[in-house]
Amino acid sequence: MLVSFHEGYWLLVELCALFCVLTMAYNLYEHLTRKSRSRIQGRRTESLKELLSTYAESQGENRKKCYKKFSRILNRPNGVLALMAALNEMGWDESGHMEPVTRRLLCELLTEKYIHVYQKEDESVQGMLISLLIRCDASSSRLKQLLLKNLEAENLLVRIETMRCISAQRNRKLMLQALECIHRQPQYFSNKLLTDTLIEFQGDREALMEELWESRETYSPSIQISIIQLMAIIKEETFAERIYEVVKDQEADKEIRIAALKYFQTVLRPEYIKTFAEFVTEPFWEYGAVAANVLRSYDCTGVFEQLLKGCASRNWYIRNNCARTIVECCSRQQIEQAMCVEDRYSQDSIRYVWKTMGREGQIA
């Protein structure tokens, strides 16, 4: 029994040593071949630049030959990386130095190539090609269908680049269809990703927001939150009254109401301040914590009593946020009054915030 144990032990040690040696050998190989691989990639980039220029200027059989060479180079991800570098050097990026005719021809080429790659289901190459299609007009109905289909992909890179590509198309109908796909599919899209995509939309954003708002109740709470966050970030004031109705709607989803509350932190509406203050004493602590933060954007001398009640809450976040709002947005007399209340929770919260803000000693 002891012999077999020692043999197994030494076998494990030898395997670990072999793994370390192989790792060192691989790192050494990568280091020694880095320059040569960089030179090869550079030559591939230059070759693609010449090929793309020839493709844009040629016609008929010559263009077909260029396309075949182009397809061979793009058989591997390194080829796509070289293509990205070549296109950027040719003015494909936001600098816009590329001639419109050349850009249109290359868009057609990339679209055709993307459809070909999609059929092979190579998601790594697919994600990189989609990032190039952002500069193209996806007028092909086949491509639109594939982009919407990509929103069902398991690969996160493919989904993110697809949404970025759709937002660059200036096509409201396509964007609405994309949101419907996201709503139906189980794959997770973060609120930040959806909000960033809506912000990057290159078309008529005001018309898009109107359509989104009209149909927002058909979407999941996550998408509705992203719609409200979009309006908050760009400070869209035309929806203030409608979003205020969401704030007052007690039947609405809690997270949606919280997003609606946060909207009024950037789009100021002093006439609603008393409604915001009422949330401080709501049973759900999230409402109170968020409302106290929102009130920090206003003059809170008129809602001091509600904030003082929040300072006596058992929840630390409500106490801390209300205390900070009192110190920052109420009068000096009200701050002195808050420091002298009998409730220890309130008094400690105010003094703690006062101290952390470096004002200790200014009030006795």
Secondary structure, 3 states (H helix, E strand, C coil): CHHHHHHHHHHHHHHHHHHHHHHHHHHHHHHHHHHHHHHHHHHHHHHHHHHHHHHHHCCHHHHHHHHHHHHHHCCCHHHHHHHHHHHHHCCCCCCCCCCHHHHHHHHHHHHHHHHHHHHHCCHHHHHHHHHHHCCCCCCCHHHHHHHHHHCCCCCHHHHHHHHHHHHCCCCHHHHHHHHHHHHHCCCCCCHHHHHHHHHCCCCCHHHHHHHHHHCHHHCCHHHHHHHHHHHHHCCCHHHHHHHHHHHHCCCCCHHHHHHHHHHHHHCCCHHHHHHHHHHHHCCCHHHHHHHHHHHCCCCCHHHHHHHHHHHCCCCHHHHHHHHHHHHHHCCHHHHHHHHCCCCHHHHHHHHHHHHHCCCCCCCC
